Amino acid sequence: PVCTGGTNGEDGMPGQDGVGALAGGTLAASGYLGPAGASGTPGTRAQGGGGGGASYGKAACGVLPHGGAGGGSGGAGGCGGRPGLGGQGGGASIALASRSASVSLRDVRLVAGDGGDGGNGGAGQAGGNGGLPGTGGASYASQPPVNAGCSGGFGGHGGLGGNGGGGAGGPSAAIAHLFGAAPSQDGVELVVGVAGSGGLGGNPAGGQGEQGAAAGVLEL
């Protein structure tokens, strides 16, 4: 052969999917904070293509032509895809939130609504296409003729970004407490709703967040 073409670059590796959030959350001064799903990781950049070979210059020492045509450069590797973001945690329905151990309840009825569903995780972005290869040097019709150089290889395709995990479902609780023991009760009726469902992962095959809790008294 006059020369050898460049080898195509290897494709990038896909990113890791984010995991779904576990049920839980916390009571802050501003309200309930639900667990969000984990974001995926970016796909890796692909390998660039190899350069093409130059054509033969001469068959023996002192014989024309004295030089061959240069080979083309390899195409650049495609960029890795951006990852999908994790879904937000679902909102809570809490009839009474207590951040103190010195709360007493008597002859009351506490009713909580349904917890909110967790947000779905985002899908990972597709990786970028690889660059086109460079063309080898042109042939030259001398005597003897100079053969053309070979083209480089194509750049690899960038890896797919990882999918985001789903957020946890929000709880439904008549009483939610954070510090110490739960409030004391005397003649108290507690009514709860339905806990929120966990959000789906960006990959429908996995990464769903956990379902929230439904409880009369819930420690966060």
C-alpha positions as CSV (number, residue, x, y, z in Angstrom):
1,P,0.0,0.0,0.0
2,V,1.0,3.6,-0.6
3,C,0.1,4.6,3.0
4,T,-2.2,3.6,5.9
5,G,-5.2,5.6,7.0
6,G,-5.5,6.8,10.6
7,T,-7.4,4.7,13.2
8,N,-10.7,6.0,14.5
9,G,-10.8,7.3,18.1
10,E,-12.5,5.3,20.8
11,D,-15.9,6.5,22.1
12,G,-16.2,8.2,25.5
13,M,-17.5,6.3,28.5
14,P,-21.1,7.1,29.7
15,G,-21.5,8.8,33.1
16,Q,-22.8,7.2,36.2
17,D,-26.5,7.5,37.0
18,G,-27.4,9.3,40.3
19,V,-29.2,7.4,43.0
20,G,-32.7,8.1,44.2
21,A,-33.1,10.0,47.5
22,L,-33.9,8.1,50.7
23,A,-37.0,9.2,52.6
24,G,-36.4,11.5,55.5
25,G,-35.8,15.2,55.6
26,T,-35.4,17.7,58.3
27,L,-37.3,20.6,60.0
28,A,-35.5,23.9,59.6
29,A,-36.6,27.2,61.0
30,S,-38.0,28.0,57.5
31,G,-39.9,24.7,57.3
32,Y,-39.5,21.2,56.0
33,L,-36.6,20.3,53.7
34,G,-37.0,17.2,51.7
35,P,-34.1,15.0,50.3
36,A,-33.2,15.6,46.7
37,G,-32.0,12.9,44.3
38,A,-28.3,12.7,43.4
39,S,-27.2,14.2,40.0
40,G,-25.5,12.0,37.5
41,T,-21.9,12.4,36.4
42,P,-20.8,13.7,33.0
43,G,-19.8,11.4,30.2
44,T,-16.1,11.3,29.3
45,R,-14.6,13.0,26.3
46,A,-13.9,10.6,23.4
47,Q,-10.4,9.9,22.0
48,G,-9.2,11.7,18.9
49,G,-8.6,9.9,15.7
50,G,-5.1,8.9,14.7
51,G,-3.2,10.7,12.0
52,G,-3.0,9.3,8.5
53,G,0.2,8.0,7.1
54,A,2.3,9.8,4.5
55,S,2.8,8.3,1.1
56,Y,6.0,6.6,0.1
57,G,8.6,9.1,-1.2
58,K,10.9,6.8,-3.2
59,A,11.6,3.1,-3.6
60,A,15.4,3.4,-3.1
61,C,18.1,5.9,-2.2
62,G,18.7,8.5,-4.9
63,V,15.6,7.7,-6.8
64,L,12.8,10.3,-7.5
65,P,10.6,11.5,-6.0
66,H,12.5,12.6,-2.9
67,G,9.5,13.1,-0.7
68,G,5.9,11.8,-0.3
69,A,2.7,13.7,0.5
70,G,1.8,14.2,4.2
71,G,-0.9,12.3,6.0
72,G,-4.1,14.0,7.3
73,S,-4.6,14.8,11.0
74,G,-7.1,12.8,13.1
75,G,-10.5,14.3,14.0
76,A,-11.0,15.6,17.6
77,G,-12.9,13.5,20.1
78,G,-16.4,14.5,20.9
79,C,-17.2,16.2,24.3
80,G,-18.9,14.1,27.0
81,G,-22.6,14.8,27.7
82,R,-23.7,16.9,30.7
83,P,-25.3,15.0,33.5
84,G,-29.0,15.1,34.5
85,L,-29.8,16.8,37.8
86,G,-31.5,15.1,40.7
87,G,-35.2,15.7,41.4
88,Q,-36.2,17.8,44.3
89,G,-37.8,16.3,47.4
90,G,-41.6,16.4,47.7
91,G,-43.2,18.8,50.1
92,A,-44.6,17.7,53.5
93,S,-48.1,18.0,55.0
94,I,-47.5,18.4,58.8
95,A,-50.3,19.5,61.1
96,L,-48.0,20.4,64.0
97,A,-44.2,20.9,63.7
98,S,-42.3,20.9,67.0
99,R,-38.6,21.8,67.5
100,S,-38.9,21.8,71.3
101,A,-39.2,19.0,73.9
102,S,-41.5,21.1,76.1
103,V,-44.8,21.0,74.1
104,S,-48.0,19.5,75.6
105,L,-51.2,18.8,73.7
106,R,-54.7,18.4,75.3
107,D,-58.1,17.8,73.7
108,V,-57.2,18.7,70.1
109,R,-57.6,17.1,66.7
110,L,-54.7,17.3,64.3
111,V,-55.3,16.6,60.6
112,A,-52.6,16.4,58.0
113,G,-53.1,16.3,54.2
114,D,-51.2,14.3,51.7
115,G,-47.5,14.6,51.2
116,G,-46.2,15.9,47.9
117,D,-44.5,13.6,45.3
118,G,-40.8,13.9,44.7
119,G,-39.5,15.5,41.5
120,N,-38.2,13.3,38.6
121,G,-34.5,13.2,37.9
122,G,-33.3,14.8,34.6
123,A,-32.0,12.7,31.7
124,G,-28.4,12.9,30.8
125,Q,-27.3,14.8,27.7
126,A,-26.0,12.9,24.6
127,G,-22.3,13.1,23.9
128,G,-20.9,15.3,21.1
129,N,-20.0,13.9,17.7
130,G,-16.4,13.3,16.9
131,G,-14.5,15.6,14.5
132,L,-14.0,14.7,10.8
133,P,-10.6,13.6,9.8
134,G,-8.2,15.7,7.8
135,T,-7.5,14.8,4.2
136,G,-4.0,13.6,3.3
137,G,-1.8,15.6,1.0
138,A,-2.7,15.7,-2.7
139,S,-1.0,13.6,-5.3
140,Y,1.4,15.3,-7.7
141,A,1.7,14.3,-11.3
142,S,5.5,14.4,-11.6
143,Q,7.6,11.8,-13.2
144,P,7.5,9.5,-11.3
145,P,4.2,10.7,-9.7
146,V,3.9,11.5,-6.0
147,N,1.0,9.5,-4.4
148,A,-1.5,11.2,-2.1
149,G,-1.2,10.9,1.6
150,C,-3.8,9.0,3.6
151,S,-6.6,10.7,5.6
152,G,-6.7,10.6,9.4
153,G,-9.2,8.7,11.5
154,F,-12.6,10.0,12.8
155,G,-12.8,11.3,16.3
156,G,-14.8,9.1,18.8
157,H,-18.3,10.0,20.0
158,G,-18.5,11.6,23.5
159,G,-20.0,9.6,26.3
160,L,-23.6,9.9,27.4
161,G,-24.2,12.0,30.5
162,G,-25.5,10.1,33.6
163,N,-29.2,10.4,34.6
164,G,-30.3,12.2,37.7
165,G,-32.0,10.3,40.6
166,G,-35.6,11.0,41.7
167,G,-36.4,13.0,44.8
168,A,-38.0,11.4,47.9
169,G,-41.7,11.7,48.5
170,G,-42.9,14.1,51.2
171,P,-44.3,12.8,54.4
172,S,-47.8,13.2,55.9
173,A,-47.7,13.6,59.7
174,A,-50.0,15.0,62.3
175,I,-47.0,15.7,64.6
176,A,-43.4,16.1,63.4
177,H,-40.7,16.8,65.9
178,L,-37.0,17.3,65.7
179,F,-35.4,17.7,69.1
180,G,-35.9,15.4,72.1
181,A,-39.1,13.6,72.9
182,A,-42.4,14.0,71.0
183,P,-45.0,16.4,72.5
184,S,-47.1,14.8,75.3
185,Q,-50.7,14.0,74.4
186,D,-54.0,14.0,76.4
187,G,-57.2,13.4,74.5
188,V,-55.5,14.0,71.2
189,E,-56.8,12.7,67.8
190,L,-54.3,12.3,65.0
191,V,-55.4,12.1,61.4
192,V,-52.9,11.6,58.5
193,G,-53.1,11.5,54.7
194,V,-51.2,9.7,52.0
195,A,-47.4,9.9,51.8
196,G,-45.9,11.3,48.6
197,S,-44.4,9.0,46.0
198,G,-40.7,9.1,45.1
199,G,-39.8,10.8,41.9
200,L,-38.6,8.7,38.9
201,G,-35.0,8.6,37.9
202,G,-33.9,10.0,34.5
203,N,-33.4,6.4,33.6
204,P,-36.8,4.8,33.9
205,A,-35.2,1.5,34.8
206,G,-33.8,2.8,38.1
207,G,-33.0,5.7,40.3
208,Q,-36.5,6.3,41.8
209,G,-36.7,8.1,45.1
210,E,-38.2,6.5,48.2
211,Q,-41.8,7.0,49.2
212,G,-42.4,9.3,52.1
213,A,-43.7,8.3,55.5
214,A,-47.3,8.6,56.8
215,A,-47.4,8.6,60.6
216,G,-49.3,10.2,63.4
217,V,-46.0,11.1,65.1
218,L,-42.9,11.4,63.0
219,E,-39.3,12.1,64.2
220,L,-37.2,14.0,61.6
